[in-house]
């Protein structure tokens, strides 16, 4: 699925409810999902990790929609590789 299509799907599915909740609560939910992803990475199965990645992506799409931003536009920053050195792989000093 294209990332823009995913953002549109999340907006159609949850957009009204998410807008009512507001950006502060959405950021809180996103942070909670990131914590669940971290736990799944440490101790979970591949299926649990995939599920949590999807949840993080869904909340990120919700936040982008509420901010009036496009995830595709945000991701485009990396379309030429590292946004700082423009290399693939990144050639920046660690």
C-alpha positions in Angstrom: 0.0 0.0 0.0 1.3 3.5 -0.9 1.9 5.7 2.2 -0.4 8.4 0.9 -3.2 5.9 0.4 -2.6 4.6 3.9 -2.9 8.1 5.3 -6.2 8.7 3.4 -7.5 5.3 4.7 -6.7 6.2 8.3 -8.3 9.6 7.9 -11.5 8.0 6.5 -11.5 5.4 9.2 -10.6 7.3 12.3 -10.3 11.0 11.2 -13.3 12.5 12.8 -12.7 10.7 16.1 -9.0 11.6 16.0 -9.7 15.3 15.4 -12.1 15.4 18.3 -9.3 13.8 20.5 -6.8 16.4 19.4 -3.1 16.5 18.6 -1.9 16.3 22.2 -3.8 13.1 22.9 -2.7 11.7 19.5 0.9 12.3 20.4 0.4 10.6 23.7 -1.2 7.6 22.0 1.7 7.5 19.4 4.2 7.6 22.3 2.4 4.7 24.0 2.4 2.7 20.8 6.2 3.4 20.4 6.6 1.9 23.9 4.7 -1.2 22.8 6.8 -1.5 19.7 10.0 -1.3 21.8 8.7 -4.1 24.0 7.8 -6.2 21.0 11.2 -5.7 19.5 12.9 -6.8 22.7 10.6 -9.7 23.7 8.0 -10.2 21.0 7.4 -12.4 18.0 7.7 -11.2 14.4 3.9 -11.1 14.2 3.7 -8.9 17.4 6.4 -6.6 16.0 4.6 -6.2 12.7 1.3 -5.4 14.5 3.0 -2.8 16.6 4.7 -1.3 13.6 1.3 -1.0 12.0 -0.1 0.7 15.1 2.7 3.2 15.2 2.2 4.0 11.5 -1.5 4.4 12.0 -1.0 6.9 14.8 1.7 8.7 12.9 -0.7 9.0 9.9 -3.4 10.4 12.3 -1.0 13.0 13.6 0.1 14.0 10.1 -3.5 14.4 9.0 -4.4 16.5 12.1 -1.4 18.8 11.3 -2.4 19.1 7.7 0.8 17.4 6.6 1.5 14.6 4.1 3.5 11.6 5.1 4.6 11.3 1.5 6.0 14.8 1.6 7.7 14.1 4.9 9.2 10.9 3.6 10.4 12.7 0.4 13.1 14.3 2.6 14.9 11.0 2.4 14.3 10.3 -1.3 17.9 11.1 -2.3 19.4 9.2 0.7 20.7 10.9 3.8 19.2 14.4 3.9 22.5 15.8 5.3 25.1 14.2 3.1 22.8 13.0 0.2 24.7 9.6 0.2 23.4 6.1 0.1 24.5 4.6 2.5 24.9 7.7 4.7 28.5 8.9 4.8 28.1 11.2 7.8 30.3 10.7 10.8 28.4 8.8 13.6 
